[in-house]
Amino acid sequence: MKYNLKKSLRVPLTSDEQQIEDNIPPLRSNSKPEEIEAVRQAASKTLASMRGGYRPGAGRKARPHVRTTLLLAPEVREKLERLAERHGNLSLAAEVLIRRAKMA
C-alpha cells in the first residue's frame, strides 16, 4: 500500500523528492497502523527541519509604539512643528497634544 506523501505530510515535495518517493517500493500489507503513523510523523519532522520552517526569534519584533499616518491641515502641521521644537520631536509633540485633549 502506497500513500501520498504530499497529502499525508502536508508538505509539498520538490521534483527530486517526488522522484525518490516514486522509486520507493510500496509498504508491506501487514504493516500495523501505528507503525505507518510513526513513519509519517518522523518523515514530516525530517522534511520540516530540512526546509527550515519556524525559527526562534524570527518575525517582527514587538514594539511599544505603532507607526501611524495622519493627514493634517497645513496650519495644524505648522503648530505641531512649533511644538515639536519645544518637545524634541514630532511624535512626542503629537502625544502631548493628544493627552492635553483627553484631559480637557
Wavefront OBJ file of the C-alpha trace (Angstrom):
o trace
v 0.000 0.000 0.000
v 1.494 3.306 -1.085
v 0.349 6.597 0.394
v 0.588 10.094 -0.980
v 3.283 11.940 0.978
v 2.059 15.319 -0.166
v -1.375 14.735 1.359
v -0.366 12.848 4.492
v 2.527 15.138 5.485
v 1.015 18.384 4.221
v 4.449 19.308 2.822
v 4.816 19.947 -0.939
v 7.567 17.838 -2.477
v 10.187 19.116 -4.885
v 10.600 17.231 -8.159
v 13.689 15.430 -6.793
v 11.852 14.401 -3.634
v 8.880 13.212 -5.675
v 11.173 11.116 -7.871
v 12.654 9.467 -4.775
v 9.155 8.849 -3.415
v 8.073 7.245 -6.699
v 11.021 4.832 -6.558
v 10.216 3.624 -3.018
v 8.513 0.228 -3.029
v 5.003 0.038 -1.539
v 4.653 -0.661 2.186
v 4.031 -4.236 3.278
v 0.351 -5.040 3.512
v 0.841 -6.443 7.017
v 2.144 -3.116 8.416
v 0.409 -2.000 11.591
v -1.358 1.393 11.525
v 0.738 2.685 14.443
v 3.958 1.795 12.554
v 2.729 3.669 9.482
v 1.794 6.685 11.624
v 5.226 6.669 13.308
v 6.919 6.678 9.888
v 4.701 9.538 8.710
v 5.473 11.643 11.788
v 9.215 11.006 11.519
v 9.201 11.868 7.815
v 7.198 15.024 8.472
v 9.642 16.216 11.153
v 12.626 15.439 8.918
v 11.190 17.281 5.924
v 10.248 20.289 8.044
v 13.727 20.506 9.570
v 15.370 20.163 6.148
v 13.321 23.029 4.765
v 13.868 25.463 7.626
v 10.423 26.285 8.908
v 9.826 28.277 12.093
v 12.946 29.661 13.727
v 13.003 31.026 17.265
v 13.179 34.816 17.181
v 12.003 35.047 13.569
v 9.405 37.616 12.581
v 8.563 41.140 13.595
v 9.676 42.283 16.987
v 7.127 43.739 19.379
v 7.371 47.499 19.727
v 5.722 49.739 22.304
v 4.668 52.247 19.624
v 2.783 51.844 16.374
v 3.617 53.821 13.237
v 0.573 55.865 12.179
v -0.051 58.165 9.230
v -2.130 61.282 9.810
v -3.467 63.708 7.240
v -3.337 67.209 8.743
v -4.273 70.657 7.525
v -1.188 72.816 6.816
v -1.912 75.213 9.699
v -2.256 72.313 12.163
v 1.009 70.862 10.884
v 2.778 74.233 11.416
v 1.538 74.435 15.021
v 2.617 70.840 15.608
v 6.081 71.557 14.200
v 6.445 74.573 16.519
v 5.500 72.343 19.452
v 7.968 69.728 18.232
v 10.796 72.250 18.523
v 9.909 72.656 22.187
v 9.398 68.943 22.972
v 12.193 67.463 20.893
v 10.380 65.599 18.122
v 7.110 65.480 16.218
v 5.858 62.228 17.752
v 6.311 63.480 21.297
v 4.596 66.774 20.448
v 1.613 64.895 19.000
v 1.385 62.716 22.136
v 1.451 65.816 24.376
v -1.396 67.409 22.384
v -3.490 64.239 22.478
v -3.035 63.878 26.250
v -3.969 67.521 26.757
v -7.109 66.977 24.665
v -8.068 63.943 26.762
v -7.786 65.947 29.981
v -9.843 68.851 28.671
l 1 2 3 4 5 6 7 8 9 10 11 12 13 14 15 16 17 18 19 20 21 22 23 24 25 26 27 28 29 30 31 32 33 34 35 36 37 38 39 40 41 42 43 44 45 46 47 48 49 50 51 52 53 54 55 56 57 58 59 60 61 62 63 64 65 66 67 68 69 70 71 72 73 74 75 76 77 78 79 80 81 82 83 84 85 86 87 88 89 90 91 92 93 94 95 96 97 98 99 100 101 102 103 104
